Amino acid sequence: MKQILTTLWWTVKKMMFGFVAFYAFNFVASIVNIRLASNYVSYFLIGALGVPGLLFVYLFNVLFLP
């Protein structure tokens, strides 16, 4: 049970960090009219992978979304 709670807490912390990093990036990038899609997968990827996750989400948005 403790391992499940630890894993859940790690996931929540990473998603919170991703959420903050996501909105900070959107705030700064709005100057040059760049926006990222907002969803839980993006938050988790950015939180779990850090800067490479942010770049991955950005490139995915540029290449595959209109």
Rosetta blueprint (number, residue, H / E / L):
1 M L
2 K H
3 Q H
4 I H
5 L H
6 T H
7 T H
8 L H
9 W H
10 W H
11 T H
12 V H
13 K H
14 K H
15 M H
16 M H
17 F H
18 G H
19 F H
20 V H
21 A H
22 F H
23 Y H
24 A H
25 F H
26 N H
27 F H
28 V H
29 A H
30 S H
31 I H
32 V H
33 N L
34 I L
35 R L
36 L L
37 A L
38 S L
39 N L
40 Y H
41 V H
42 S H
43 Y H
44 F H
45 L H
46 I H
47 G H
48 A H
49 L H
50 G L
51 V H
52 P H
53 G H
54 L H
55 L H
56 F H
57 V H
58 Y H
59 L H
60 F H
61 N H
62 V H
63 L H
64 F H
65 L L
66 P L
